[in-house]
Amino acid sequence: MTDATPVLTVTDLAVRTGSDRLLDPSSFTLHEGECVVLVGPSGYGKSLFADLLLGFAGSHSLGLAVDGALVLDGTSLLDAGPEARDHRVGAVFQMQRSGLFDDLTIEQNLRFGSDDPGARAAVVAELNLERIQRPVTECSGGEGVRVALARTLLRGAGVIIYDEPTTGLDPYNARGVVSAIAASHRRLSLIITHDYAAFTDLADVVLFLDPTDRTIKRLDATPTSFAQVEAALAQVRPPESAPTPSVPWLERAKQGWARLALGTSAVLLDWVALLAVPWAFLRLGHPLDGPRIRKTLRRDVSLGVLAFVGLSAMLVAVTGTYFLFERLPKRLYTEPIVQDDLVAGLGLIYARIGIPLLVSVLLAAKLGSAAAAHLGHMSLTRQVDALDLLGVPQRRHLLLPTACGQLVAAWVSTGVAVLLSYFTALVVFLAMHPGYSVQYFHHSFGRELDGEVVFWVLAKTAVSAVGVAAVAFRVGTQPKRSPALVVKGIHRTLLRALLLVLLVHAFFAFLEY
């Protein structure tokens, strides 16, 4: 049931990028209680309009010029991000990019909507969700849409935007999704779909993105309107790809400076947030953050990671110890004189310099790439966008767990690698020097190792680890709309993380010596 109270007012809304027109000035008003279907040909801006409403695109987006007004309950939305919606606007993304946290269970996903067990039980019953303790990846397409809808309703959103909710569903599941939308309809529902026939009985209003003049028109949801829309869409050809507009060098310089400024400020905020890593370990039991921290720790401090690092350290110890004594100049004369110092040097080089650097480089390559891949997948499937709409800080829920896993992995792996390098060097030394005792090697190997060495090793491996986490977070959570961008992000993370590790260890070398 609708009334005349305006909820969303659009006035002369126009969008362009360079000289390319994406949307010409459009004006309309949506009222309390209306169920609205937005239809139009593919590639003409339906998803862009949804991103404008949700705050993921707007006049703050680089390269995008937006004019006009977009007002929700008297509040302008164009110049503000998702946080300005204050949970009044929610989204249910399409099945392939549902925004569900696919490494968590159904119940854990619902906890992001509400901590109230009673509220969760009520919406579970309303939307007919079953076995909510199972992983969300076991949901069918229709179930996934209902889980995302339940989480959005629990968060309190009265205005809900559905992005192609029936795409890829069989008729039975599609009808279930339509029924769920009808049952959960509150203040305003906006359904972006090409399958508008499924919503003819539900819709009060049709918003038609007219390809002839690239404007959005409001129509009453009558059989005549749907017939007109169908006839217009039948005449549409796929949009021609417009040539990339040439941007003046001054404008390119301004955009580059803006990206640099925004990127630098974001990175600085990331490093400030990393100061809360000790506090993050205390949230292992938190219902929202705890599951992700525990999963990250299990992934990063696994037997596979330790074996990977340990075998590398043993290889370094074997070759380093053997060739040090085997290639010693005039070995028969010099070795008896400098042998104690050589063994002590081995201990110093392995424990203080070589093994910590080796571990940091290996973990930057392995764990940094894994974190970038995971976060890139979350961005691609709009899980990062869902966090913003749910009001959950990305740094708290993504950066800090990643840093916790990287930090613990760095310290544990370094300890394991140092021990293995010690035992490996011991075996090689005794094999090359019959008659020497374990006690002799142990005493000489640890002669230069003290509490100061432990401090410096812990410090530089910690800075390297959290730095790699910051790089993976910053690159991984950037917007991605194709798998190719995820792969590109992994490569960027790998190069930046390795460079960061080398710089950190070089800097600490100057501090130590």
Residue pairs with C-beta under 8 A, 6 or more apart in sequence:
1 33
2 31
2 32
2 33
2 34
2 204
3 31
3 32
3 33
4 31
4 32
5 31
5 32
6 29
6 30
6 31
6 32
7 30
7 31
7 32
7 34
7 72
7 73
7 159
7 187
7 188
8 29
8 30
8 53
8 70
8 71
8 72
8 159
8 188
9 29
9 30
9 69
9 70
9 71
10 26
10 27
10 28
10 29
10 68
10 69
10 70
10 71
10 216
11 27
11 68
11 69
11 70
11 71
12 25
12 26
12 27
12 67
12 68
12 69
13 23
13 25
13 26
13 27
13 52
13 66
13 67
13 68
13 69
13 70
13 216
14 21
14 23
14 24
14 25
14 26
14 66
14 67
14 68
15 21
15 22
15 23
15 45
15 48
15 52
15 64
15 65
15 66
15 67
16 22
16 23
16 64
16 65
17 63
17 64
17 65
17 245
18 63
18 245
18 247
19 245
20 242
20 245
21 214
22 45
22 48
22 214
23 45
23 48
23 49
23 214
23 215
23 216
24 213
24 214
24 215
25 67
25 68
25 215
26 68
26 215
26 216
26 217
27 68
28 207
28 216
28 217
28 218
29 218
30 36
30 188
30 190
30 205
31 188
32 187
32 188
33 187
33 188
33 204
34 188
34 189
34 204
34 205
35 181
35 182
35 185
35 188
35 189
35 191
35 199
35 202
35 203
35 204
35 205
36 188
36 189
36 190
36 191
36 203
36 204
36 205
36 206
36 207
37 191
37 193
37 196
37 199
37 203
37 205
37 206
37 207
37 221
38 46
38 49
38 50
38 190
38 191
38 192
38 193
38 207
38 209
38 216
39 46
39 193
39 194
39 196
39 206
39 207
39 208
39 209
39 229
39 233
40 46
40 208
40 209
40 210
40 211
40 216
40 233
41 209
41 211
41 233
41 236
41 238
41 239
42 194
42 238
43 238
43 239
44 209
44 211
44 214
44 239
45 209
45 214
46 192
46 209
47 163
47 192
48 57
49 192
49 209
49 216
50 91
50 161
50 163
50 190
50 192
51 57
52 58
52 66
52 70
52 77
52 78
53 70
53 77
53 89
53 161
53 190
54 82
54 85
54 89
54 91
54 161
54 385
54 389
55 77
55 80
55 81
55 82
55 83
55 84
55 85
55 388
56 81
56 82
56 385
56 388
56 479
57 64
57 66
58 64
58 66
58 77
58 78
58 79
58 80
59 65
59 66
59 78
59 79
60 79
60 80
60 81
62 255
62 258
62 259
63 255
66 78
68 78
69 76
69 78
70 76
70 77
70 78
71 77
72 85
72 88
72 89
72 159
73 88
75 84
77 84
77 85
81 388
82 385
82 388
82 389
83 388
83 391
85 389
87 155
87 156
87 157
87 390
87 391
88 156
88 157
88 158
88 159
89 157
89 159
89 160
89 161
89 389
90 152
90 153
90 155
90 157
90 159
90 160
90 161
90 389
91 99
91 152
91 160
91 161
91 162
91 163
91 385
91 386
91 389
92 98
92 99
92 145
92 148
92 149
92 152
92 160
92 161
92 162
92 163
92 165
93 99
93 148
93 163
93 382
93 385
93 386
94 163
94 164
94 165
94 167
94 168
95 141
95 144
95 145
95 164
95 167
95 168
95 169
96 167
96 168
96 381
97 163
97 380
97 381
97 382
98 144
98 145
98 148
98 381
98 382
99 148
99 381
99 382
99 383
99 385
99 386
99 389
100 109
100 136
100 139
100 144
100 147
100 148
100 151
100 383
100 386
101 108
101 109
101 112
101 136
101 378
101 383
101 386
102 135
102 136
102 137
102 381
102 383
103 292
103 295
104 135
104 136
104 291
104 292
105 132
105 133
105 134
105 135
105 136
106 129
106 131
106 132
106 133
106 134
106 135
106 136
106 139
106 147
107 120
107 132
107 133
108 287
108 288
108 291
109 136
109 147
109 151
110 120
110 123
110 124
110 132
110 147
110 150
110 151
110 154
111 120
111 287
111 288
112 151
112 155
112 288
112 390
112 392
113 120
113 123
113 150
113 151
113 152
113 153
113 154
113 155
113 390
114 120
114 154
114 155
115 287
119 154
120 154
123 150
123 153
123 154
124 132
124 150
126 150
126 183
126 184
127 146
127 149
127 150
127 180
127 183
127 184
128 146
128 180
129 143
129 146
129 147
129 150
136 144
136 147
139 147
140 173
141 168
141 169
141 173
142 169
142 172
142 173
142 174
142 176
142 177
145 165
145 169
145 177
145 180
146 176
146 177
146 180
148 386
149 160
149 180
149 181
149 184
151 390
152 160
152 389
153 160
153 184
153 186
155 389
155 390
155 391
157 186
158 186
158 187
158 188
159 186
159 187
159 188
159 189
159 190
160 184
160 186
160 188
160 189
160 190
161 190
161 192
162 181
162 189
162 190
162 191
162 192
162 193
163 192
164 192
164 193
164 194
164 195
165 177
165 181
165 191
165 193
166 173
166 174
166 177
166 178
166 193
166 195
166 198
167 193
167 194
167 195
169 177
174 195
174 198
175 198
178 198
178 199
178 202
181 189
181 191
181 202
182 202
190 207
191 199
191 203
193 199
196 203
196 206
196 226
196 229
197 226
200 221
200 223
200 226
203 221
204 220
204 221
205 218
205 219
205 220
205 221
206 218
206 219
206 220
206 221
206 225
206 226
206 229
207 216
207 217
207 218
207 219
208 216
208 217
208 219
208 225
208 229
208 232
209 215
209 216
210 216
210 217
210 232
211 232
211 236
211 239
212 232
219 225
219 228
219 229
247 255
263 474
266 474
267 470
267 474
269 395
270 395
270 399
270 470
270 473
270 474
271 470
273 395
273 396
273 399
273 400
274 399
274 400
274 403
274 466
274 469
274 470
276 396
276 400
277 400
277 403
277 404
277 407
277 466
280 289
280 293
280 396
280 400
280 401
280 403
280 404
281 293
281 404
283 289
283 290
283 293
284 290
284 293
284 294
288 392
288 397
289 396
289 397
289 400
289 401
292 397
292 398
292 401
293 400
293 401
293 404
293 405
295 401
296 401
296 402
296 404
296 405
297 404
297 405
297 408
299 370
299 405
300 367
300 370
300 405
300 406
300 408
300 409
301 405
301 408
301 409
301 412
301 413
305 363
305 366
305 367
305 409
305 413
306 412
306 413
306 416
308 362
308 366
309 358
309 359
309 362
309 363
309 413
309 416
309 417
310 413
310 416
310 417
310 420
312 358
312 362
312 417
313 355
313 358
313 359
313 416
313 417
313 418
313 420
313 421
313 424
314 420
314 421
314 424
316 350
316 354
316 355
316 358
316 421
317 350
317 420
317 421
317 422
317 424
317 425
317 428
318 424
318 428
320 346
320 349
320 350
320 354
320 425
321 346
321 424
321 425
321 428
321 429
322 428
322 432
324 342
324 346
325 331
325 335
325 342
325 429
325 432
325 433
326 432
328 334
328 335
328 342
335 342
339 444
340 444
340 447
343 429
343 441
343 444
343 445
343 447
344 444
344 445
344 447
344 448
345 448
346 425
346 445
347 422
347 444
347 445
347 446
347 447
347 448
347 449
348 448
348 449
348 453
350 418
350 421
350 422
350 425
351 418
351 421
351 422
351 449
351 453
351 457
352 448
352 449
352 453
352 456
352 457
352 512
353 509
355 414
355 417
355 418
355 421
356 414
356 457
356 460
356 461
356 505
357 501
357 505
358 417
359 410
359 413
359 414
359 417
359 461
360 410
360 460
360 461
360 464
360 465
360 501
360 504
360 505
361 498
361 501
361 502
362 413
363 406
363 409
363 410
363 413
363 465
363 468
364 464
364 468
364 494
364 497
364 498
364 500
364 501
365 494
365 497
365 498
367 405
367 406
367 409
367 468
368 406
368 468
368 469
368 471
368 472
368 493
368 494
368 497
369 472
369 490
369 493
369 494
371 402
371 405
371 406
371 468
371 469
371 472
371 473
371 476
371 493
372 471
372 472
372 475
372 476
372 489
372 490
372 492
372 493
372 494
373 476
373 486
373 490
374 476
375 384
375 398
375 402
375 472
375 473
375 475
375 476
375 477
376 475
376 476
376 480
376 485
376 486
376 489
376 490
377 383
377 486
378 384
378 398
378 476
378 477
379 385
379 476
379 477
379 478
379 479
379 480
379 486
380 480
380 481
380 482
380 483
380 485
380 486
384 394
384 398
384 477
387 393
387 394
387 397
387 398
388 394
394 473
394 477
395 473
398 473
398 477
399 469
399 470
399 473
402 469
402 472
402 473
403 465
403 466
403 469
403 470
405 469
406 465
406 466
406 468
406 469
407 462
407 465
407 466
407 469
409 465
410 461
410 462
410 464
410 465
411 458
411 461
411 462
411 465
414 457
414 461
422 445
425 441
425 445
426 438
426 441
426 442
426 445
429 436
429 441
430 436
430 438
430 441
456 508
456 511
456 512
459 508
460 504
460 505
460 508
463 504
463 508
464 500
464 501
464 504
464 505
467 497
467 500
467 501
467 504
468 497
468 500
468 501
471 493
471 496
471 497
471 500
472 493
472 497
475 489
475 492
475 493
475 496
476 489
476 493
478 489
480 486
480 489
